[in-house]
Amino acid sequence: MLELNQVRKKYFGSTVAVDDLSLTIGPGEIVGLFGENGAGKTTLLKCILGLLSYQGQITLDGTPVNRSNIARLSFATCEHSFFPNLTAEEHRIFLTSQFPTFRQKRFHALLDFFELPAHKAIRRFSTGQKNQFEVILALCQGADYILMDEPFAGNDIFNREDFYKVLLGILEPNETIMLSTHLLEEVQHFISRAVLLQKGKLVGDASTLDLEEQGKSLMDYVKETYHYKADRVSQALDELTGKEGSS
Amino acid sequence: MWTPERAYPLGFPGRQALQITLGGLGIAFAIGYFRFLSSFSSAKNELYTSVKINGKWVPNLIEGSVIAPFSHLLGGVSLGLTLVALCLIASLFLHYTWHKLGSRSIYRMKLLPNRWELWRRVVLIPLLGLAACALLWGLLLLLCALTYRFGTPDGHFPPNCWGSFPFYWIGGCYA
């Protein structure tokens, strides 16, 4: 169980990026983390991983996240955290030496599925391939909680679809995914829970099952939570084109 | 099997870097010693005058002449090693920054269960290099002192020939 209790992060001389956020994520959940740019999604993930200092408590099965349990968390980021000069095979060798639970079979299977070369430096991969490899590393570390921050930025739609399907197929019941993305409609059938952030605050938290029962789509829920004004665009266009705007 | 790459950041050209470091240390040592030899031979030449014997010029020790104190001959001897030491300190920053070039592999390193893996790869070689610099600097001074002690004719040492250097244990002053 990953528990966040009144987590607060304020950047030096800046606004509050994460504001008294409390959240509990259980094993096996696939959580979509949504919010506009600057909502605090990346900051929150980095706080969970201990890459940023914060106020409040973040615990993993009751123990603060530290070196003793950090291997239970893995991270895939759009900034990429692989070693560009190493090959996929060299990554496997290094990570196996660091993580005894590294999933070698899954690693090879995913490399084969995405047709990624094992003996080519990652810097020579295309952007899409780099993203795929970044996610593969996070999935194969042997972590229980896999945190992903916009992992598919730059991948085409078919590629992303493939990934969602593969993910659903390979995840074991104890593996938890926390996925930060803007691709709401794409992931709505893949996630089991949606967490919505706005200006660092938790503004929405719903399971997709509950939403289905209420007859709401994820997009409806998000629009409702963010008080999206459907006529905003037509109003703006009317103003721009000089027509009388409706109030 | 140990390879130089294991002591450097992942993906860093460790073998070449190690060769450059070792080469730099060797060259700095050699340059230091040659600088001393140059100063020492000039100082030693001043002890001699040339006299013509049987039509040939031969060097002849000037009675009462003394060689310059040891410390006066050390100008620039440690310059090369100092430069190598500065480069090694700069390499600390390079090794850390390496994890932010082309990707943010610094995240992966910081998320390893072994907290020392990142720092081992960042600081090990620069620290060993700095230790080697200090050791070579000591060896260089010793070699220079021995050259001074045994290369200077007895009776031509100045009073307090070792200057402020603590080399009395080598053999004392023969002035």
Interface residues (C-beta under 8 A of the other chain):
Chain A: L49 G50 L51 R67 S68 I70 A71 L73 S74 F75 T77 E79 H80 S81 F82 F83 P84 N85 L86 E90 F94 Q98 F99 R123 L137
Chain B: L10 G11 F12 L101 G102 S103 R104 S105 I106 Y107 R108 K110 L111 L112 P113 N114 R115 E117
